[in-house]
Amino acid sequence: MASRQIAIFGAGRMGSALIDGWLRGRSRPQICVIDPQPSDLIKAQADEDALALNPAPRPADVVVVAVKPQIFETVATEMADWIGPETLVVSIMAGIRIKMLRELLGTDHIVRAMPNTPGAIGWGVSVICAPDTGRKKDVTKAKRLLKPLGHVEGPVPETQMSAVTGVSGSGPAYLFLLVEALAGAAEAEGLSPKFSAMLARETIIGAAQLLYETGEDPGRLRKNVTSKGGTTEAALDILLRGDGMPSLLREAVRAAASRERALSSGK
Ligand SMILES: NC(=O)c1ccc[n+]([C@@H]2O[C@H](COP(=O)([O-])OP(=O)(O)OC[C@H]3O[C@@H](n4cnc5c(N)ncnc54)[C@H](OP(=O)(O)O)[C@@H]3O)[C@@H](O)[C@H]2O)c1
């Protein structure tokens, strides 16, 4: 594993999160980054020899596709020299189906993965799917690739990837919005912006940590802080009403999943 070479196309938000996850992991792979306009962070990592930036192409063990789905068709032509007969291609692009990857990249050694940005600190969750005709060793290799980023689930049927994208791929954004909204609500109740931001942030981090460390069911933890006729109950009566949080989240995840399906048809 020490000599494993990963070539990653696209070092934007998610690509950088993957790179950070690999650099933090124990078995450091050789990382080649292909990005025409790399960020200052990527340039600094290249200066420190943590990765190679835009080197000459040669077949890699794994090629990771982390560009926007909209430009994949163009980028696919630049990938040919990186893909040898044994190269595994792992695509993290939302909405690009295995069939299209196969057609444009001319290989059967393909795994699709949907990671998320907490992978940068080893707390991500990645879900993978592979072609029915794919090799078992490709799935094993993809799981090993994603392991330093956190949980790896799958392979799941490709039809589930739209929902997965809407839940775990986009999910961190929902939680960040919750922190922002809670801080906004605190300000509306007269607390200072700084105090509000701190309270919201620490509350969400602490609650997530409690969920993790106790391993308790979230519904049980919620009921534990909800006494009859109390303050939490008054708030939850609002959040749980017909058009409240569960209904909004259902709508949001459905919109993300629909967008994923639309991307797959080139929209
Ligand atoms: N963000 C997430 O949380 C998340 C989660 C799961 C999956 N994904 C998937 O990850 C992919 C990337 O998303 P992102 O949010 O990281 O987007 P992003 O920040 O825009 O990153 C895409 C990167 O690709 C670069 N790029 C453009 N043309 C290229 C080329 N010809 N060769 C190599 N690199 C090129 C872009 O450079 P420029 O900025 O200069 O154009 C940019 O750095 C998407 O397909 C998305 O579906 C994202």
Ligand as a Chemical Component Dictionary entry (heavy atoms), coordinates in Angstrom:
data_LIG
# 
_chem_comp.id                   LIG 
_chem_comp.type                 NON-POLYMER 
_chem_comp.pdbx_formal_charge   0 
_chem_comp.three_letter_code    LIG 
# 
loop_
_chem_comp_atom.comp_id 
_chem_comp_atom.atom_id 
_chem_comp_atom.alt_atom_id 
_chem_comp_atom.type_symbol 
_chem_comp_atom.charge 
_chem_comp_atom.model_Cartn_x 
_chem_comp_atom.model_Cartn_y 
_chem_comp_atom.model_Cartn_z 
_chem_comp_atom.pdbx_ordinal 
LIG N1  N1  N 0  -18.974 19.557 -1.925  1  
LIG C1  C1  C 0  -19.443 18.440 -1.384  2  
LIG O1  O1  O 0  -19.788 18.386 -0.207  3  
LIG C2  C2  C 0  -19.514 17.166 -2.203  4  
LIG C3  C3  C 0  -19.891 15.974 -1.577  5  
LIG C4  C4  C 0  -19.877 14.788 -2.320  6  
LIG C5  C5  C 0  -19.555 14.814 -3.666  7  
LIG N2  N2  N 1  -19.237 15.986 -4.271  8  
LIG C6  C6  C 0  -18.886 15.976 -5.707  9  
LIG O2  O2  O 0  -17.548 16.385 -5.806  10 
LIG C7  C7  C 0  -17.351 17.036 -7.054  11 
LIG C8  C8  C 0  -16.614 18.344 -6.808  12 
LIG O3  O3  O 0  -17.446 19.179 -6.002  13 
LIG P1  P1  P 0  -16.814 20.407 -5.224  14 
LIG O4  O4  O 0  -17.851 20.935 -4.341  15 
LIG O5  O5  O -1 -15.489 20.006 -4.662  16 
LIG O6  O6  O 0  -16.591 21.404 -6.472  17 
LIG P2  P2  P 0  -15.488 22.489 -6.668  18 
LIG O7  O7  O 0  -15.102 23.086 -5.355  19 
LIG O8  O8  O 0  -15.911 23.395 -7.777  20 
LIG O9  O9  O 0  -14.237 21.625 -7.156  21 
LIG C9  C9  C 0  -14.019 21.197 -8.481  22 
LIG C10 C10 C 0  -12.550 21.427 -8.800  23 
LIG O10 O10 O 0  -12.247 20.931 -10.114 24 
LIG C11 C11 C 0  -11.386 21.867 -10.735 25 
LIG N3  N3  N 0  -11.309 21.724 -12.181 26 
LIG C12 C12 C 0  -11.937 22.431 -13.145 27 
LIG N4  N4  N 0  -11.560 22.004 -14.368 28 
LIG C13 C13 C 0  -10.677 20.994 -14.176 29 
LIG C14 C14 C 0  -9.915  20.154 -15.050 30 
LIG N5  N5  N 0  -10.022 20.271 -16.378 31 
LIG N6  N6  N 0  -9.111  19.229 -14.513 32 
LIG C15 C15 C 0  -9.014  19.116 -13.178 33 
LIG N7  N7  N 0  -9.692  19.883 -12.301 34 
LIG C16 C16 C 0  -10.517 20.810 -12.784 35 
LIG C17 C17 C 0  -11.976 23.187 -10.300 36 
LIG O11 O11 O 0  -11.126 24.253 -10.566 37 
LIG P3  P3  P 0  -11.778 25.735 -10.784 38 
LIG O12 O12 O 0  -12.353 26.127 -9.468  39 
LIG O13 O13 O 0  -10.619 26.557 -11.201 40 
LIG O14 O14 O 0  -12.823 25.597 -11.857 41 
LIG C18 C18 C 0  -12.170 22.930 -8.812  42 
LIG O15 O15 O 0  -10.989 23.105 -8.082  43 
LIG C19 C19 C 0  -18.705 17.245 -7.704  44 
LIG O16 O16 O 0  -18.845 16.338 -8.773  45 
LIG C20 C20 C 0  -19.678 16.942 -6.582  46 
LIG O17 O17 O 0  -20.840 16.317 -7.085  47 
LIG C21 C21 C 0  -19.190 17.160 -3.573  48 
# 
loop_
_chem_comp_bond.comp_id 
_chem_comp_bond.atom_id_1 
_chem_comp_bond.atom_id_2 
_chem_comp_bond.value_order 
_chem_comp_bond.pdbx_ordinal 
LIG N1  C1  SING 1  
LIG C1  O1  DOUB 2  
LIG C1  C2  SING 3  
LIG C2  C3  SING 4  
LIG C2  C21 DOUB 5  
LIG C3  C4  DOUB 6  
LIG C4  C5  SING 7  
LIG C5  N2  DOUB 8  
LIG N2  C6  SING 9  
LIG N2  C21 SING 10 
LIG C6  O2  SING 11 
LIG C6  C20 SING 12 
LIG O2  C7  SING 13 
LIG C7  C8  SING 14 
LIG C7  C19 SING 15 
LIG C8  O3  SING 16 
LIG O3  P1  SING 17 
LIG P1  O4  DOUB 18 
LIG P1  O5  SING 19 
LIG P1  O6  SING 20 
LIG O6  P2  SING 21 
LIG P2  O7  DOUB 22 
LIG P2  O8  SING 23 
LIG P2  O9  SING 24 
LIG O9  C9  SING 25 
LIG C9  C10 SING 26 
LIG C10 O10 SING 27 
LIG C10 C18 SING 28 
LIG O10 C11 SING 29 
LIG C11 N3  SING 30 
LIG C11 C17 SING 31 
LIG N3  C12 SING 32 
LIG N3  C16 SING 33 
LIG C12 N4  DOUB 34 
LIG N4  C13 SING 35 
LIG C13 C14 SING 36 
LIG C13 C16 DOUB 37 
LIG C14 N5  SING 38 
LIG C14 N6  DOUB 39 
LIG N6  C15 SING 40 
LIG C15 N7  DOUB 41 
LIG N7  C16 SING 42 
LIG C17 O11 SING 43 
LIG C17 C18 SING 44 
LIG O11 P3  SING 45 
LIG P3  O12 DOUB 46 
LIG P3  O13 SING 47 
LIG P3  O14 SING 48 
LIG C18 O15 SING 49 
LIG C19 O16 SING 50 
LIG C19 C20 SING 51 
LIG C20 O17 SING 52 
# 
